[in-house]
Each structure stands twice: as C-alpha cells, then as structure tokens.
Amino acid sequence: MNGKLAHTYTDKEVTPWGGLLLVKQFYDRIGMGKMLRSLPLHERGSGRGLEHSEIVESFLVSIILGANNCSSSSRLGYDKVVKEMFGWKRGMPSQSTLSRFFPKYDGAESDEIFSRFNQWWFRSLGYRNMTLDVDSTVITRFGEQEGAEVGYNPRYKGRKSHHPILAFLAEPKMVVNSWIRAGNCASSKEFEEFLENTFEMIPREQISLLRGDNGFCSNKIFNYLEDKGLAYIISSPMKAGLVDAILSQRRWLTTTVKGIDVCSITYRARGWSKARRVVVVRKDSAVLPQCKGKTLFSEQDDYLRYRYKALVTTTTLSDELVWKTYNQRAEAENQIKELKYEYNIAGFNFHSEWATEFAFRWVTVAYNLMSSVRNAILVSKVSNRLSTIRYNCIAIAAYLTTNSRRKTLVLSANGKKRDYLEGLFQRIDQFKPPNIESIA
C-alpha cells in the first residue's frame, strides 16, 4: 500500500460556512430581514438589477464571514449554499455592483435610513438607563478620498486619514451612531450635531450617563449636556490651573483599591462659564508600578511617584464610583479595535465621503447583529470576538440535500460539537425579543 491518498468528486453544493444558519435563524427570529426591506432604499436600476435590500443583506453576511473590501465581499457569490440559505435570487453582488451601490446614497439619505433602522433596533432591545460612550479614532487612507486630510495620526505620521466619531451603548456593547469626518478635525468637532442625530436613533430618555475622553472636554460640550439634563463623566487634560488646584489639595480619601486615592475639587477652568466638580484620582506608582496617568512635575508631590487623572462630572456618585464608572469606558476602545481588526471597518472606502460613511455604518450593523447573537444566544462569560464565533460556530462544513422537495442543510459535526450546536439552535427557537410583537 502506497501513501498516496485517492480522490474523487461530488456534485453536491458544499460550503465551509454551514454554521451561518445559526445567524440566519436568529436574524429571522428578530425580524431583521423584514425591517431591511421596509427601509427607504433606492429601487433597483433595471429588471436585471438586485434589490438594494438584498445587496445590504449580502454585504452584512460578507462582513460576518471576514470580508475586508468589496473584492473579498463579492467572492461569497460563489457559495451557492449561502445563497440558498438566505434565499437570494442571484447571490452576492459583484465587486463592481458594490462599488456602484454605496455612492448612490448621500448624507441625508444615510441619516434617514439609519435613524429608522436604529430606532427599531434599539427599541426592540428594551433597555433603559443606558450609558452612552462617545469616542473617536483614526483611520489611515492611502488613496485620494474625500475628507481624508493630514491630521493627528500616531501610527502613520503625515499620512491622510479620516477621524470618525462613534457612539456606543455600554450595556449591550453596540454602536448607536457613527460619522466619518475629515482627518484634521478635533475630537469635539460637530459633537452637538452628532448627538442630536444619535438621539433620533435612541431616545434621550433612555440614556442616563455619557462618558468621553479629554478630547470632549470643552465648555461648549458641558453646557450642551447640562441643558439636555444628561449626566456626564468626561476626562480632563492636566492644564496649569488644574494642576495648581490639585497640588493645593490635602484631603485625599483612600479607595478600596490599594495605592489609589481620590478627592473632589470645585474648579473653574479658563473659558468655562462656571465652576464644576472635578474628581481627581491619584495612583501610587510605588504600589502600582504599571499604573497610567500624568505626573504633575512638582517636588512637593514626590516627583514621578504619583500618577493623576481628572474627571469632570455632574453625577452625584461618590468619588470612587465616579472613577470606577469612568474606567468601564475602556470597553469602547476595545470595541473600536474589534471594529477595525475583526470587522475590517477601514477596508470599505470610496472616493465619496458619503459612500464611505454609508458602508461604515452598515459594518456597524453587522457588528450589532453579532453582539446581539453573543448576548442572547451564546451567553458566554468570555467575550467572544467575531473570529472566535466564526471558528466555533460558523466555520462548519455543510452541504444541501433534497428529500420530497424539502431542502436540508447537513452540518459536519459530531459528539460534543453537535450537542453544542444543537443547544444554540434550541436557544434561538426559545428566544423572544422584548418587542417581538412590533417587528413580527
């Protein structure tokens, strides 16, 4: 017997993505396909063209399966099992179809579509008293795209970039809103307009707290939030006046974390319309060698021993709770990393800034869909990243069979893997969204 392995062929349609059926059944369960078809998307251009809702749906699937640009998205068109699974007439659109699709929508149309969709989406979650995290990031561009300008870019200095702003809901770990902005704009630019647009997607009454980093520390933003009656915790840069106020402080309170002290001061920075509460956190690097924060460069402060952070807030929480609550904002930074490296949010860019934003926003919808799957179905104490979900649940060989005109997807799984998958299908069958009556 020689070591050569024989081979043969099959006419069966086979897919490496059999576990995508889990996502499809959840997708149907929450009525997302029906919602997409109700959106004010354009009519198809010709009798042979694809419905725009089908283009969107297939684009979302390609993101979940790891597409990082329009070319890789279009390769899904060769998978006839996935086409059958979703009931698409012609499968995934080509690269040229996608490249023409996104530029068809301008900013006003994009806002209307996503306002409608996210109103439905976040109403169906049924959450109240949520925390809104606002953050920005840098996406480097290597071509000639509208809005790509040279600005702050720590990784590729001197390169053009976009500087998108995003709003996250902390509790379900989802994206509420996202705007593409020029690479040379400040973090706080268009903040009020962005939040007004965000509150069209989720009612202001459902938000009890807003958190932001020191890029959003401005009197204009504070006044806006105070007029809205929205409590906030926003980090403050260590400017000279604030440093002097901190150094004069002598009443530090120890926290439940060894090596960390806190205090509150009432402080009015230059340019502020009034004094505000600032919670100051002091970390002892002798106890916590890896701690982060700013030194105050003062002999009377044991130079280099302490690291400081200042938080402007209108909450009535204790100083320690203000610090601990703000620390949870780090999850927004993790979500941005996940959007970049798991959902390839930087890969879908076009000459038109509006087209880039339209694609960007649909990637966040794919992110929210998988976050909902993670929250409702996987129910894991470990935060499952998309690559982990893809490996454990989606990348499963499968093929279609037909018996008495009924098609069945046969998944390649045995033992514990089969039991695990069957348990997930059962959870989907039993799952009931809070407002399923309004979306069925």
Contacts in CASP RR format, 6 or more apart in sequence:
PFRMAT RR
TARGET T0000
AUTHOR 0000-0000-0000
METHOD contacts of the structure
MODEL  1
MNGKLAHTYTDKEVTPWGGLLLVKQFYDRIGMGKMLRSLPLHERGSGRGL
EHSEIVESFLVSIILGANNCSSSSRLGYDKVVKEMFGWKRGMPSQSTLSR
FFPKYDGAESDEIFSRFNQWWFRSLGYRNMTLDVDSTVITRFGEQEGAEV
GYNPRYKGRKSHHPILAFLAEPKMVVNSWIRAGNCASSKEFEEFLENTFE
MIPREQISLLRGDNGFCSNKIFNYLEDKGLAYIISSPMKAGLVDAILSQR
RWLTTTVKGIDVCSITYRARGWSKARRVVVVRKDSAVLPQCKGKTLFSEQ
DDYLRYRYKALVTTTTLSDELVWKTYNQRAEAENQIKELKYEYNIAGFNF
HSEWATEFAFRWVTVAYNLMSSVRNAILVSKVSNRLSTIRYNCIAIAAYL
TTNSRRKTLVLSANGKKRDYLEGLFQRIDQFKPPNIESIA
12 399 0 8 1.000
12 400 0 8 1.000
12 401 0 8 1.000
13 80 0 8 1.000
13 81 0 8 1.000
13 84 0 8 1.000
13 399 0 8 1.000
13 400 0 8 1.000
14 81 0 8 1.000
14 397 0 8 1.000
14 398 0 8 1.000
14 399 0 8 1.000
15 79 0 8 1.000
15 80 0 8 1.000
15 81 0 8 1.000
15 82 0 8 1.000
15 397 0 8 1.000
15 398 0 8 1.000
15 399 0 8 1.000
16 395 0 8 1.000
16 396 0 8 1.000
16 397 0 8 1.000
17 65 0 8 1.000
17 79 0 8 1.000
17 81 0 8 1.000
17 82 0 8 1.000
17 394 0 8 1.000
17 395 0 8 1.000
17 396 0 8 1.000
17 398 0 8 1.000
18 81 0 8 1.000
18 85 0 8 1.000
18 394 0 8 1.000
18 396 0 8 1.000
18 397 0 8 1.000
18 398 0 8 1.000
18 409 0 8 1.000
18 411 0 8 1.000
19 393 0 8 1.000
19 394 0 8 1.000
19 395 0 8 1.000
19 396 0 8 1.000
19 398 0 8 1.000
19 411 0 8 1.000
19 421 0 8 1.000
20 61 0 8 1.000
20 64 0 8 1.000
20 65 0 8 1.000
20 82 0 8 1.000
20 85 0 8 1.000
20 394 0 8 1.000
21 85 0 8 1.000
21 398 0 8 1.000
21 409 0 8 1.000
21 411 0 8 1.000
22 373 0 8 1.000
22 377 0 8 1.000
22 393 0 8 1.000
22 394 0 8 1.000
22 421 0 8 1.000
22 424 0 8 1.000
22 425 0 8 1.000
22 428 0 8 1.000
23 61 0 8 1.000
23 64 0 8 1.000
23 369 0 8 1.000
23 370 0 8 1.000
23 373 0 8 1.000
23 394 0 8 1.000
24 85 0 8 1.000
24 86 0 8 1.000
25 425 0 8 1.000
25 428 0 8 1.000
26 372 0 8 1.000
26 373 0 8 1.000
26 376 0 8 1.000
26 377 0 8 1.000
26 428 0 8 1.000
26 431 0 8 1.000
27 33 0 8 1.000
27 369 0 8 1.000
29 428 0 8 1.000
29 431 0 8 1.000
29 433 0 8 1.000
30 124 0 8 1.000
30 372 0 8 1.000
30 433 0 8 1.000
30 436 0 8 1.000
30 439 0 8 1.000
31 439 0 8 1.000
31 440 0 8 1.000
32 369 0 8 1.000
33 53 0 8 1.000
33 57 0 8 1.000
34 439 0 8 1.000
35 117 0 8 1.000
35 120 0 8 1.000
35 121 0 8 1.000
35 439 0 8 1.000
36 53 0 8 1.000
36 56 0 8 1.000
36 57 0 8 1.000
36 117 0 8 1.000
37 51 0 8 1.000
37 53 0 8 1.000
39 53 0 8 1.000
39 113 0 8 1.000
39 116 0 8 1.000
39 117 0 8 1.000
40 109 0 8 1.000
40 112 0 8 1.000
40 113 0 8 1.000
40 116 0 8 1.000
41 52 0 8 1.000
41 53 0 8 1.000
41 56 0 8 1.000
41 113 0 8 1.000
42 52 0 8 1.000
42 104 0 8 1.000
42 105 0 8 1.000
43 52 0 8 1.000
44 50 0 8 1.000
44 51 0 8 1.000
44 52 0 8 1.000
50 89 0 8 1.000
50 90 0 8 1.000
50 93 0 8 1.000
50 97 0 8 1.000
52 101 0 8 1.000
54 88 0 8 1.000
54 89 0 8 1.000
55 93 0 8 1.000
55 97 0 8 1.000
55 98 0 8 1.000
55 101 0 8 1.000
56 362 0 8 1.000
57 86 0 8 1.000
57 88 0 8 1.000
58 73 0 8 1.000
58 76 0 8 1.000
58 77 0 8 1.000
58 86 0 8 1.000
58 88 0 8 1.000
58 91 0 8 1.000
58 92 0 8 1.000
58 93 0 8 1.000
59 73 0 8 1.000
59 98 0 8 1.000
59 359 0 8 1.000
59 362 0 8 1.000
60 362 0 8 1.000
60 365 0 8 1.000
60 366 0 8 1.000
60 369 0 8 1.000
61 76 0 8 1.000
61 82 0 8 1.000
61 86 0 8 1.000
61 92 0 8 1.000
62 72 0 8 1.000
62 73 0 8 1.000
62 74 0 8 1.000
62 76 0 8 1.000
62 92 0 8 1.000
63 73 0 8 1.000
63 343 0 8 1.000
63 344 0 8 1.000
63 362 0 8 1.000
63 363 0 8 1.000
63 366 0 8 1.000
64 366 0 8 1.000
64 369 0 8 1.000
64 370 0 8 1.000
64 386 0 8 1.000
64 390 0 8 1.000
64 394 0 8 1.000
65 76 0 8 1.000
65 390 0 8 1.000
65 394 0 8 1.000
66 72 0 8 1.000
66 343 0 8 1.000
66 344 0 8 1.000
66 386 0 8 1.000
66 390 0 8 1.000
67 73 0 8 1.000
67 75 0 8 1.000
67 76 0 8 1.000
67 344 0 8 1.000
68 344 0 8 1.000
68 347 0 8 1.000
69 344 0 8 1.000
69 347 0 8 1.000
69 348 0 8 1.000
70 95 0 8 1.000
70 98 0 8 1.000
70 99 0 8 1.000
70 348 0 8 1.000
71 95 0 8 1.000
73 92 0 8 1.000
73 95 0 8 1.000
73 98 0 8 1.000
74 92 0 8 1.000
74 93 0 8 1.000
74 94 0 8 1.000
74 95 0 8 1.000
74 97 0 8 1.000
74 98 0 8 1.000
75 92 0 8 1.000
76 82 0 8 1.000
76 91 0 8 1.000
76 92 0 8 1.000
77 83 0 8 1.000
77 91 0 8 1.000
77 92 0 8 1.000
79 92 0 8 1.000
81 398 0 8 1.000
81 399 0 8 1.000
81 400 0 8 1.000
81 409 0 8 1.000
82 91 0 8 1.000
82 92 0 8 1.000
83 90 0 8 1.000
83 91 0 8 1.000
83 92 0 8 1.000
84 400 0 8 1.000
84 407 0 8 1.000
85 409 0 8 1.000
93 101 0 8 1.000
99 350 0 8 1.000
102 348 0 8 1.000
102 350 0 8 1.000
102 352 0 8 1.000
102 355 0 8 1.000
102 356 0 8 1.000
102 358 0 8 1.000
102 359 0 8 1.000
103 350 0 8 1.000
103 351 0 8 1.000
103 352 0 8 1.000
103 354 0 8 1.000
103 355 0 8 1.000
105 113 0 8 1.000
105 354 0 8 1.000
105 355 0 8 1.000
105 358 0 8 1.000
106 354 0 8 1.000
107 354 0 8 1.000
107 357 0 8 1.000
107 358 0 8 1.000
110 354 0 8 1.000
110 357 0 8 1.000
110 358 0 8 1.000
110 361 0 8 1.000
111 197 0 8 1.000
111 200 0 8 1.000
114 177 0 8 1.000
114 201 0 8 1.000
114 361 0 8 1.000
115 197 0 8 1.000
115 200 0 8 1.000
115 201 0 8 1.000
117 365 0 8 1.000
118 176 0 8 1.000
118 177 0 8 1.000
118 201 0 8 1.000
118 202 0 8 1.000
119 200 0 8 1.000
119 201 0 8 1.000
119 202 0 8 1.000
120 439 0 8 1.000
121 368 0 8 1.000
122 169 0 8 1.000
122 174 0 8 1.000
122 176 0 8 1.000
122 201 0 8 1.000
122 202 0 8 1.000
122 206 0 8 1.000
123 435 0 8 1.000
123 438 0 8 1.000
124 433 0 8 1.000
124 434 0 8 1.000
124 435 0 8 1.000
124 436 0 8 1.000
124 438 0 8 1.000
124 439 0 8 1.000
125 172 0 8 1.000
125 372 0 8 1.000
125 433 0 8 1.000
125 434 0 8 1.000
126 434 0 8 1.000
126 435 0 8 1.000
127 169 0 8 1.000
127 171 0 8 1.000
127 172 0 8 1.000
127 206 0 8 1.000
128 206 0 8 1.000
129 206 0 8 1.000
129 208 0 8 1.000
130 169 0 8 1.000
130 170 0 8 1.000
130 171 0 8 1.000
130 202 0 8 1.000
130 206 0 8 1.000
130 207 0 8 1.000
130 208 0 8 1.000
131 169 0 8 1.000
131 170 0 8 1.000
131 171 0 8 1.000
131 207 0 8 1.000
131 208 0 8 1.000
131 209 0 8 1.000
131 210 0 8 1.000
131 211 0 8 1.000
131 328 0 8 1.000
132 167 0 8 1.000
132 168 0 8 1.000
132 169 0 8 1.000
132 170 0 8 1.000
132 176 0 8 1.000
132 198 0 8 1.000
132 207 0 8 1.000
132 209 0 8 1.000
132 210 0 8 1.000
132 211 0 8 1.000
133 167 0 8 1.000
133 168 0 8 1.000
133 169 0 8 1.000
133 170 0 8 1.000
133 210 0 8 1.000
133 211 0 8 1.000
133 212 0 8 1.000
133 329 0 8 1.000
133 331 0 8 1.000
133 332 0 8 1.000
134 165 0 8 1.000
134 166 0 8 1.000
134 167 0 8 1.000
134 168 0 8 1.000
134 191 0 8 1.000
134 194 0 8 1.000
134 195 0 8 1.000
134 210 0 8 1.000
134 211 0 8 1.000
134 212 0 8 1.000
134 216 0 8 1.000
135 165 0 8 1.000
135 166 0 8 1.000
135 168 0 8 1.000
135 212 0 8 1.000
135 213 0 8 1.000
135 329 0 8 1.000
135 332 0 8 1.000
135 333 0 8 1.000
135 336 0 8 1.000
136 163 0 8 1.000
136 164 0 8 1.000
136 165 0 8 1.000
136 166 0 8 1.000
136 181 0 8 1.000
136 187 0 8 1.000
136 215 0 8 1.000
137 163 0 8 1.000
137 164 0 8 1.000
137 166 0 8 1.000
137 336 0 8 1.000
137 340 0 8 1.000
138 152 0 8 1.000
138 153 0 8 1.000
138 154 0 8 1.000
138 155 0 8 1.000
138 161 0 8 1.000
138 162 0 8 1.000
138 163 0 8 1.000
138 183 0 8 1.000
139 161 0 8 1.000
139 162 0 8 1.000
139 163 0 8 1.000
139 164 0 8 1.000
139 340 0 8 1.000
139 345 0 8 1.000
139 346 0 8 1.000
139 349 0 8 1.000
140 153 0 8 1.000
140 155 0 8 1.000
140 156 0 8 1.000
140 159 0 8 1.000
140 160 0 8 1.000
140 161 0 8 1.000
140 346 0 8 1.000
141 148 0 8 1.000
141 159 0 8 1.000
141 160 0 8 1.000
141 161 0 8 1.000
141 162 0 8 1.000
141 349 0 8 1.000
142 159 0 8 1.000
142 160 0 8 1.000
143 160 0 8 1.000
144 351 0 8 1.000
145 160 0 8 1.000
145 162 0 8 1.000
145 349 0 8 1.000
145 350 0 8 1.000
145 351 0 8 1.000
145 353 0 8 1.000
145 356 0 8 1.000
146 351 0 8 1.000
146 352 0 8 1.000
146 353 0 8 1.000
146 356 0 8 1.000
147 162 0 8 1.000
147 180 0 8 1.000
147 181 0 8 1.000
147 182 0 8 1.000
147 183 0 8 1.000
147 353 0 8 1.000
148 160 0 8 1.000
148 161 0 8 1.000
148 162 0 8 1.000
148 182 0 8 1.000
148 183 0 8 1.000
149 160 0 8 1.000
149 161 0 8 1.000
149 182 0 8 1.000
149 183 0 8 1.000
149 184 0 8 1.000
150 158 0 8 1.000
150 159 0 8 1.000
150 160 0 8 1.000
150 161 0 8 1.000
150 183 0 8 1.000
150 184 0 8 1.000
151 158 0 8 1.000
151 161 0 8 1.000
151 163 0 8 1.000
151 183 0 8 1.000
151 184 0 8 1.000
152 163 0 8 1.000
152 183 0 8 1.000
153 159 0 8 1.000
153 161 0 8 1.000
153 183 0 8 1.000
160 183 0 8 1.000
161 183 0 8 1.000
162 180 0 8 1.000
162 181 0 8 1.000
162 182 0 8 1.000
162 183 0 8 1.000
162 349 0 8 1.000
162 356 0 8 1.000
163 181 0 8 1.000
163 182 0 8 1.000
163 183 0 8 1.000
163 184 0 8 1.000
163 185 0 8 1.000
163 187 0 8 1.000
164 178 0 8 1.000
164 179 0 8 1.000
164 180 0 8 1.000
164 181 0 8 1.000
164 360 0 8 1.000
165 178 0 8 1.000
165 179 0 8 1.000
165 181 0 8 1.000
165 187 0 8 1.000
165 190 0 8 1.000
165 191 0 8 1.000
165 194 0 8 1.000
166 175 0 8 1.000
166 177 0 8 1.000
166 178 0 8 1.000
166 179 0 8 1.000
166 332 0 8 1.000
166 336 0 8 1.000
166 364 0 8 1.000
167 175 0 8 1.000
167 176 0 8 1.000
167 177 0 8 1.000
167 178 0 8 1.000
167 194 0 8 1.000
167 195 0 8 1.000
167 198 0 8 1.000
168 174 0 8 1.000
168 175 0 8 1.000
168 176 0 8 1.000
168 331 0 8 1.000
168 332 0 8 1.000
168 335 0 8 1.000
169 175 0 8 1.000
169 176 0 8 1.000
169 202 0 8 1.000
170 211 0 8 1.000
170 328 0 8 1.000
170 329 0 8 1.000
170 331 0 8 1.000
170 332 0 8 1.000
172 371 0 8 1.000
172 372 0 8 1.000
172 375 0 8 1.000
173 331 0 8 1.000
173 335 0 8 1.000
173 371 0 8 1.000
173 375 0 8 1.000
174 367 0 8 1.000
174 368 0 8 1.000
174 371 0 8 1.000
174 372 0 8 1.000
175 335 0 8 1.000
175 339 0 8 1.000
175 364 0 8 1.000
175 367 0 8 1.000
175 368 0 8 1.000
176 198 0 8 1.000
176 201 0 8 1.000
176 202 0 8 1.000
177 194 0 8 1.000
177 197 0 8 1.000
177 198 0 8 1.000
177 201 0 8 1.000
178 357 0 8 1.000
178 360 0 8 1.000
178 361 0 8 1.000
178 364 0 8 1.000
179 190 0 8 1.000
179 194 0 8 1.000
179 197 0 8 1.000
179 357 0 8 1.000
180 353 0 8 1.000
180 356 0 8 1.000
180 357 0 8 1.000
180 360 0 8 1.000
181 189 0 8 1.000
181 190 0 8 1.000
186 215 0 8 1.000
187 213 0 8 1.000
187 215 0 8 1.000
187 216 0 8 1.000
188 215 0 8 1.000
188 216 0 8 1.000
188 218 0 8 1.000
188 220 0 8 1.000
188 221 0 8 1.000
191 216 0 8 1.000
191 220 0 8 1.000
191 221 0 8 1.000
191 224 0 8 1.000
192 220 0 8 1.000
192 221 0 8 1.000
192 224 0 8 1.000
195 224 0 8 1.000
199 207 0 8 1.000
204 228 0 8 1.000
204 230 0 8 1.000
207 230 0 8 1.000
208 231 0 8 1.000
209 230 0 8 1.000
209 231 0 8 1.000
209 232 0 8 1.000
209 233 0 8 1.000
209 315 0 8 1.000
209 325 0 8 1.000
210 225 0 8 1.000
210 230 0 8 1.000
210 231 0 8 1.000
210 232 0 8 1.000
210 233 0 8 1.000
210 234 0 8 1.000
211 232 0 8 1.000
211 233 0 8 1.000
211 234 0 8 1.000
211 325 0 8 1.000
211 326 0 8 1.000
211 328 0 8 1.000
211 329 0 8 1.000
211 332 0 8 1.000
212 232 0 8 1.000
212 233 0 8 1.000
212 234 0 8 1.000
212 235 0 8 1.000
212 329 0 8 1.000
213 234 0 8 1.000
213 235 0 8 1.000
213 329 0 8 1.000
214 234 0 8 1.000
214 235 0 8 1.000
214 236 0 8 1.000
214 237 0 8 1.000
215 235 0 8 1.000
215 237 0 8 1.000
216 234 0 8 1.000
217 234 0 8 1.000
217 235 0 8 1.000
217 236 0 8 1.000
217 237 0 8 1.000
217 312 0 8 1.000
219 269 0 8 1.000
219 271 0 8 1.000
219 272 0 8 1.000
219 273 0 8 1.000
221 234 0 8 1.000
222 232 0 8 1.000
222 234 0 8 1.000
222 272 0 8 1.000
222 276 0 8 1.000
222 312 0 8 1.000
223 273 0 8 1.000
225 231 0 8 1.000
225 232 0 8 1.000
225 314 0 8 1.000
226 314 0 8 1.000
231 313 0 8 1.000
231 314 0 8 1.000
231 315 0 8 1.000
232 312 0 8 1.000
232 313 0 8 1.000
232 314 0 8 1.000
232 315 0 8 1.000
233 311 0 8 1.000
233 312 0 8 1.000
233 313 0 8 1.000
233 315 0 8 1.000
233 322 0 8 1.000
233 325 0 8 1.000
233 326 0 8 1.000
233 329 0 8 1.000
234 311 0 8 1.000
234 312 0 8 1.000
234 313 0 8 1.000
235 309 0 8 1.000
235 310 0 8 1.000
235 311 0 8 1.000
235 312 0 8 1.000
235 326 0 8 1.000
236 242 0 8 1.000
236 269 0 8 1.000
236 278 0 8 1.000
236 310 0 8 1.000
236 311 0 8 1.000
236 312 0 8 1.000
238 294 0 8 1.000
238 296 0 8 1.000
238 308 0 8 1.000
238 310 0 8 1.000
239 269 0 8 1.000
241 269 0 8 1.000
241 270 0 8 1.000
242 267 0 8 1.000
242 269 0 8 1.000
242 278 0 8 1.000
242 310 0 8 1.000
243 296 0 8 1.000
243 298 0 8 1.000
245 265 0 8 1.000
245 267 0 8 1.000
245 278 0 8 1.000
246 265 0 8 1.000
246 280 0 8 1.000
246 296 0 8 1.000
246 308 0 8 1.000
246 310 0 8 1.000
247 296 0 8 1.000
247 298 0 8 1.000
247 300 0 8 1.000
247 301 0 8 1.000
249 263 0 8 1.000
249 265 0 8 1.000
249 280 0 8 1.000
251 263 0 8 1.000
252 261 0 8 1.000
252 262 0 8 1.000
252 263 0 8 1.000
252 282 0 8 1.000
253 261 0 8 1.000
253 262 0 8 1.000
253 263 0 8 1.000
253 319 0 8 1.000
253 320 0 8 1.000
254 260 0 8 1.000
254 261 0 8 1.000
255 261 0 8 1.000
255 262 0 8 1.000
255 320 0 8 1.000
255 323 0 8 1.000
256 320 0 8 1.000
258 287 0 8 1.000
259 283 0 8 1.000
259 284 0 8 1.000
259 287 0 8 1.000
259 288 0 8 1.000
260 281 0 8 1.000
260 282 0 8 1.000
260 283 0 8 1.000
260 284 0 8 1.000
260 288 0 8 1.000
260 323 0 8 1.000
261 281 0 8 1.000
261 282 0 8 1.000
261 284 0 8 1.000
262 279 0 8 1.000
262 280 0 8 1.000
262 281 0 8 1.000
262 282 0 8 1.000
262 319 0 8 1.000
262 320 0 8 1.000
262 322 0 8 1.000
262 323 0 8 1.000
263 279 0 8 1.000
263 280 0 8 1.000
263 282 0 8 1.000
263 319 0 8 1.000
264 277 0 8 1.000
264 278 0 8 1.000
264 279 0 8 1.000
264 280 0 8 1.000
264 319 0 8 1.000
265 277 0 8 1.000
265 278 0 8 1.000
265 280 0 8 1.000
266 275 0 8 1.000
266 276 0 8 1.000
266 277 0 8 1.000
266 278 0 8 1.000
267 275 0 8 1.000
267 276 0 8 1.000
267 278 0 8 1.000
268 274 0 8 1.000
268 275 0 8 1.000
268 276 0 8 1.000
276 312 0 8 1.000
276 313 0 8 1.000
276 314 0 8 1.000
277 312 0 8 1.000
277 313 0 8 1.000
277 314 0 8 1.000
278 310 0 8 1.000
278 311 0 8 1.000
278 312 0 8 1.000
278 313 0 8 1.000
279 310 0 8 1.000
279 311 0 8 1.000
279 313 0 8 1.000
279 319 0 8 1.000
279 322 0 8 1.000
279 323 0 8 1.000
280 308 0 8 1.000
280 309 0 8 1.000
280 310 0 8 1.000
280 311 0 8 1.000
281 308 0 8 1.000
281 309 0 8 1.000
281 310 0 8 1.000
281 311 0 8 1.000
281 323 0 8 1.000
282 306 0 8 1.000
282 307 0 8 1.000
282 308 0 8 1.000
283 291 0 8 1.000
283 292 0 8 1.000
283 293 0 8 1.000
283 306 0 8 1.000
283 307 0 8 1.000
283 308 0 8 1.000
283 309 0 8 1.000
284 291 0 8 1.000
284 305 0 8 1.000
284 306 0 8 1.000
285 291 0 8 1.000
285 304 0 8 1.000
285 305 0 8 1.000
285 306 0 8 1.000
285 307 0 8 1.000
286 305 0 8 1.000
291 307 0 8 1.000
292 307 0 8 1.000
293 307 0 8 1.000
293 308 0 8 1.000
293 309 0 8 1.000
294 307 0 8 1.000
294 308 0 8 1.000
294 309 0 8 1.000
295 301 0 8 1.000
295 303 0 8 1.000
295 304 0 8 1.000
295 306 0 8 1.000
295 307 0 8 1.000
295 308 0 8 1.000
296 306 0 8 1.000
296 308 0 8 1.000
297 303 0 8 1.000
309 323 0 8 1.000
311 322 0 8 1.000
311 323 0 8 1.000
311 326 0 8 1.000
313 322 0 8 1.000
315 322 0 8 1.000
315 325 0 8 1.000
317 325 0 8 1.000
335 367 0 8 1.000
338 367 0 8 1.000
338 385 0 8 1.000
338 386 0 8 1.000
339 345 0 8 1.000
339 363 0 8 1.000
339 364 0 8 1.000
339 367 0 8 1.000
340 346 0 8 1.000
342 385 0 8 1.000
342 386 0 8 1.000
342 387 0 8 1.000
343 363 0 8 1.000
343 366 0 8 1.000
343 367 0 8 1.000
343 386 0 8 1.000
344 363 0 8 1.000
345 360 0 8 1.000
345 363 0 8 1.000
345 364 0 8 1.000
348 356 0 8 1.000
348 359 0 8 1.000
348 360 0 8 1.000
348 363 0 8 1.000
349 356 0 8 1.000
349 359 0 8 1.000
350 356 0 8 1.000
350 359 0 8 1.000
370 386 0 8 1.000
370 389 0 8 1.000
373 389 0 8 1.000
374 380 0 8 1.000
374 383 0 8 1.000
374 384 0 8 1.000
374 389 0 8 1.000
376 427 0 8 1.000
376 431 0 8 1.000
377 424 0 8 1.000
377 427 0 8 1.000
377 428 0 8 1.000
377 431 0 8 1.000
378 384 0 8 1.000
378 389 0 8 1.000
378 393 0 8 1.000
378 424 0 8 1.000
379 427 0 8 1.000
384 392 0 8 1.000
393 421 0 8 1.000
393 424 0 8 1.000
396 411 0 8 1.000
396 412 0 8 1.000
396 413 0 8 1.000
396 421 0 8 1.000
397 411 0 8 1.000
397 412 0 8 1.000
398 409 0 8 1.000
398 410 0 8 1.000
398 411 0 8 1.000
398 412 0 8 1.000
399 409 0 8 1.000
399 410 0 8 1.000
400 407 0 8 1.000
400 408 0 8 1.000
400 409 0 8 1.000
400 410 0 8 1.000
401 407 0 8 1.000
401 408 0 8 1.000
401 410 0 8 1.000
402 408 0 8 1.000
411 418 0 8 1.000
411 421 0 8 1.000
413 421 0 8 1.000
433 439 0 8 1.000
END
